[in-house]
Structures are given as structure tokens and as C-alpha cells.
């Protein structure tokens, strides 16, 4: 009888162990699934950052990233795309999620992990001699830039062109006229930065592309014999693409701890090295020659969004009939 009871206990212990092991195995194989909704030209960056973060984790993490024009991506999250975190191009795109109750107030207390700027991509040899913003109009260049209504790159390029002219002339009327003339030279408005890059580099449309710095150097790596990168001599806009946890989603899914750790990872030396390798400027890097959006409009991106890009704003008025 003692042998029977002992065998039964052992069997129960074994069964519990098997069940527990199966549960642990199921948790491991299922893991934690995290979706980062990001903007257009960050595919290569997040692929490397995701792999680095996953290697650090004790859990099995399924990290996925969605890409597109920044405003379009923000709209997708508003429409129900289940983002655990967002890493969008501009402050208004994330703050719109706060206004909808998806992101908690105070989200922007988390510092942006990097900053970028708008540069010129030109044909090899720079045949038109494009060195600064006034050259784009004076030399009648065909300009490729994305649509500001859908693209963070598009809005940053608009504000960079306006701001550089305002700083040079001190005149809002001059800035307005320059931007009007600039958009008259745009043959196609793509929805996002990556499509604009394809239009310029592969379809060979345009004389110059207004591009994120990181996207410009990616194109240069792919087409070293066909393209050059020019930093406008009169300066360009400093842009800090923000990141945030989507509070409503992570609290429902139970992924907050991993989402917070994921964004905290962006400040580590390993992540900063990856950012720099992909031609993003880690926080604290040199920003010489760049100006802040508050030098263009005192209220920063909140004011810029309403003044320039809202329905009936400066962009709509300047391009009406074009």
C-alpha cells in the first residue's frame, strides 16, 4: 500500500510539474507581443533596435513595427490600430492621441531619444549648385517633398523653409512668398518620406529632395554614384520625433511594463550607438546650424500645426489652385 501511495503522489507531482511546465512553455512561446506604430523612414532603425532590446529581455518578446506617413499613422491609432507605443515624427501627432484619451496627460515629459533635421538630396555633382534655401526658387529647381497633410517630413520641410526665410529676412511676408514659390515647383506630393525618396532616387523625378537627414544618408548609401547630400548653409529645422506609451492600450493588454522598458532602452549606450549608426542624432549631440520650431512660431508645434496645417491654414491658402 505504501508503495502504491508513494507512486500516486509521485505521479501527481509529475503531473503538476508537466502541467506547470506546459503553462510556462505556452507563456514562453506566446510571449509578449508589442506593436510600435512609427513614421515612414524608420524601418531599418527599429529593426535593429527591436533585435537589440529583445536580446536583453528575459521574456520572449514579439516586437512588431508599423510604418507610414506620421499623420496617417496617428489617424490609424485613433481609428483602432492597437499600438502599445508610438514613435511618430512630430509632437502634434502624439498629442492628438492624448486629446482622444489614448495617451495620458504629461506624456511629453519623456525626452525624445534623438533629433533630426531637413537636408537637401541632389543629383551627383549638384548640377544646379543648390547650397541654401533661396537657391531652390532662384534656380527654379523641381522640388520633391511629401504632403504636409499626411507626412511629418512634409510638415518639417514646410516649417524649415518658412523658418529659414524668416530668420534671413525678418519678414513673414517674405517667408510666405518663398514657401508659395517653393510649392509651385513641387511636381508630386507623396504621402510619406519613403515614397518621396523612391520618387526622387528611383523614378528620378526632381532636382532636389527635402529629406530627413537619416533618409538622405540611406539614399546616399544605396546610390553613391548618383546622389549627394547638402546641409543648407543658412541652417535648417531641429526636429525631435517623440515617443510615448499608448496608456489605454497597454493597460488593457497588460503590456505596460514591457512598453515602458522598451522606451527606456532608447536612452542606453547601446541604443544611442544604433541611432548614430543610422544617422539619427542621439539626445545631447551637436545641433550647430539648426533652429528650433519656437524660433518660427512662439507656441512651438502646437501653434505650427494649427497655423500652418489645419484646414484653411497657411499651407491650404498658399497652395490653393496649384
URMOSUL-V416044 format. One record per residue. SS is DSSP state (H for helix, E for strand, C for the rest). OMEGA is omega in radians with two decimals (999 if undefined). BURIAL is + if it has 16 or more other C-alpha atoms within 10 Angstrom, else -. Layout:
SS:OMEGA:BURIAL / SS:OMEGA:BURIAL
This chain:
C:-3.14:- / H:3.13:- / H:-3.12:- / H:-3.13:- / H:3.13:- / H:3.12:- / H:3.14:- / H:3.12:- / H:3.14:- / H:3.14:- / H:3.13:- / H:3.12:- / H:3.13:- / H:-3.13:- / H:3.11:- / H:3.13:- / H:3.13:- / H:-3.14:- / H:3.11:- / H:3.12:- / H:3.11:- / H:3.12:- / H:3.12:- / H:3.11:- / H:3.13:- / H:3.11:- / H:-3.11:- / H:-3.10:- / H:3.10:- / H:3.07:- / C:3.11:- / E:3.13:+ / E:-3.08:- / E:3.10:+ / E:3.06:+ / E:3.10:+ / E:-2.98:+ / E:-3.11:+ / C:-2.78:+ / H:-2.94:+ / H:-3.05:+ / H:-3.05:+ / H:-3.07:- / H:3.13:- / H:-3.06:+ / H:3.08:+ / H:-3.13:- / H:3.11:- / H:3.14:+ / H:-3.14:+ / H:-3.14:- / H:3.14:- / H:-3.14:+ / H:3.12:- / H:-3.11:- / H:-2.95:- / C:3.04:- / C:-3.13:- / C:2.99:- / C:-3.07:- / E:3.07:+ / E:-3.10:- / E:3.12:+ / E:-3.12:- / E:3.09:+ / E:-3.07:+ / C:3.08:+ / C:3.04:+ / C:-2.97:+ / H:3.12:+ / H:3.10:+ / H:3.11:+ / H:3.09:+ / H:3.11:+ / H:3.13:+ / H:3.10:- / H:3.08:+ / H:-3.11:+ / C:3.02:- / C:3.06:- / C:-2.92:- / C:-3.13:+ / C:2.99:+ / C:3.07:+ / E:3.01:+ / E:3.07:+ / E:-2.98:+ / C:-2.98:+ / C:-2.99:+ / C:-3.13:+ / H:-3.09:+ / H:-3.12:+ / H:3.11:+ / H:-3.11:+ / H:3.03:+ / H:3.08:+ / H:3.05:+ / H:-3.13:+ / H:3.11:- / C:3.10:- / C:-3.14:- / C:-3.12:+ / C:-3.05:+ / C:3.02:+ / C:-3.11:- / C:-3.11:- / H:-3.04:+ / H:2.97:- / H:3.07:- / C:-3.09:- / C:3.04:- / C:-3.07:+ / C:-3.12:+ / E:2.99:+ / E:-3.13:+ / E:-3.14:+ / E:3.12:+ / E:3.13:+ / E:3.08:+ / E:2.89:+ / E:-3.09:+ / E:3.08:+ / E:-3.12:+ / C:-3.11:- / C:3.13:- / C:-2.98:+ / C:3.11:- / C:-3.14:- / C:-3.09:- / C:-3.08:+ / C:-3.08:+ / C:-3.05:+ / H:-3.11:+ / H:-3.13:+ / H:-3.07:- / H:3.12:+ / H:-3.08:+ / H:-3.09:- / C:3.01:- / C:-3.13:- / C:2.97:+ / C:-2.95:+ / E:3.05:+ / E:3.10:+ / C:-3.12:+ / C:-3.13:+ / C:3.12:+ / C:-3.14:+ / C:-3.08:+ / C:-2.93:+ / C:3.00:+ / H:3.06:+ / H:3.13:+ / H:3.14:+ / H:3.11:+ / H:3.14:+ / H:3.09:+ / H:-3.10:+ / H:3.10:+ / H:-3.14:+ / H:3.11:+ / H:-3.08:+ / H:3.13:+ / H:3.11:+ / H:3.12:+ / H:3.14:+ / H:-3.09:+ / H:-3.00:- / H:-3.04:- / C:-3.02:- / C:3.05:- / H:3.10:- / H:3.11:- / H:3.11:- / H:-3.13:+ / H:-3.11:+ / H:3.12:- / H:-3.12:+ / H:3.07:+ / H:-3.14:+ / H:3.13:+ / H:-3.08:+ / H:3.01:+ / H:-3.11:- / C:-3.13:+ / C:-3.08:+ / C:-3.11:- / C:3.10:+ / C:3.09:+ / C:-3.07:+ / C:-3.08:+ / C:-3.05:+ / H:-3.08:+ / H:3.09:+ / H:3.08:+ / H:3.10:+ / H:3.10:+ / H:3.11:- / H:-3.08:+ / H:-2.99:+ / H:-3.04:+ / C:3.11:- / C:3.09:- / C:3.05:- / C:3.04:+ / C:3.09:+ / C:-3.08:+ / E:3.05:+ / E:3.02:+ / E:-2.91:+ / E:2.89:+ / E:-3.14:+ / H:-3.11:+ / H:3.14:+ / H:3.12:+ / H:-3.11:+ / H:3.01:+ / H:3.09:+ / H:3.14:+ / H:3.11:+ / H:-3.11:- / H:-3.08:- / C:-3.03:- / C:-3.11:- / C:-3.06:- / C:-2.99:- / E:2.98:+ / E:3.07:+ / E:3.12:+ / E:2.99:+ / C:-3.08:+ / C:-3.04:+ / C:3.13:- / C:3.11:- / C:3.12:+ / E:-3.01:+ / E:2.97:+ / E:-3.12:+ / E:3.12:+ / C:3.13:+ / C:-3.01:+ / C:3.01:+ / E:-3.14:+ / E:2.96:+ / E:3.06:+ / C:-2.93:+ / H:-3.07:+ / H:-3.12:+ / H:-3.06:+ / H:3.11:+ / H:3.08:- / H:-3.08:- / H:-3.09:- / C:-3.09:- / C:-3.04:+ / H:-3.06:+ / H:-3.13:- / H:-3.14:+ / H:3.12:+ / H:3.13:- / H:3.13:- / H:3.14:+ / H:3.07:+ / H:-3.14:- / H:-3.06:+ / C:3.11:+ / C:-3.10:+ / C:3.10:- / H:3.14:- / H:-3.13:- / H:3.12:+ / H:3.10:+ / H:3.11:+ / H:3.12:+ / H:-3.11:+ / H:3.14:- / H:3.12:- / C:3.05:+ / C:2.85:+ / C:-3.10:+ / E:3.14:+ / E:-3.13:+ / C:-3.12:+ / C:3.13:- / C:-3.14:- / C:3.13:- / C:-3.12:- / C:3.11:- / C:-3.12:- / E:3.09:+ / E:-3.08:+ / C:3.13:+ / H:-3.13:+ / H:2.99:- / H:3.13:- / C:3.06:+ / C:-3.03:- / C:-3.10:- / C:3.09:- / H:-3.04:- / H:3.10:+ / H:3.11:- / H:-3.13:+ / H:-3.12:+ / H:-3.12:+ / H:-3.06:- / H:-3.02:- / H:-2.88:+ / H:3.06:+ / C:3.10:- / C:-3.13:- / C:-3.14:- / C:-3.07:- / H:-3.11:+ / H:3.14:+ / H:-3.10:- / H:-3.09:- / H:-3.08:+ / H:3.14:- / C:3.11:- / C:3.14:- / C:999:-
